[in-house]
């Protein structure tokens, strides 16, 4: 990808204008979106200050990711992104805008995706304030570890992705994501995210031929989930051929957040969490 000093917003809007209104923030809008078979016709207005904040954080984060690629890629290093982790859609509650991130990572549930992913990557401590949480994900980006979603609009609780219903959102996101993924050494698709890539157009699938596809980090599938996410801290690294580079990157991030943060506990599956709650009720 040639160097380009324009913002991620401008670059994405240029792609969107082919089939969409051109507003990079449309997917985050909570107002009604009118959908035809292949195009979105959103209202282009943001509902609340909170939605505006999420959109600002998302655009700022993606801008940082693209700048990292532009500044670090070369003929000798065409893929400076060491690892891209791709989820389904934003959190249903308290999303920061950055995929897998919340304002206070330390308060996340032990089976929340962001909690599990950071633990499995080998991050030792969580930042407790929103600014620190943002800086944690920026620090990971600076080391070539990035987080994306196949849809940047929340698609509904427990709703499975379908081409009929979700194609416009997936197509929007893939236009944005592929700018990044074509420069990634390793790609991990979380559960239903692996289905979404089959429906995008323009030959996008080549980006995912070598991607690892496995269970979602939310902890619902106990057996497979434990193998991938919850054996030992850093267990996720071993899945990738460039695991040594990923390990070095994580160690550098840990050095940036050594104090005044909350120690990460081993995550639990959803079933294990329910069992603990049931035992507590019996004791009461």
HUBEL-V839462 format. One record per helix or strand of 2 or more residues. SS is the DSSP state (h for helix, s for strand). FROM is the first residue (numbers start at 1). LEN is the number of residues. If there is no record, write none. Layout:
((SS FROM LEN) (SS FROM LEN))
This chain:
((h 8 9) (h 26 3) (s 34 2) (s 40 2) (h 49 24) (s 83 5) (h 105 3) (h 113 9) (s 125 2) (h 130 13) (s 145 5) (h 163 19) (s 187 4) (h 193 7) (h 204 5) (s 212 3) (h 222 8) (h 235 5) (h 243 14) (s 262 2) (h 270 14))
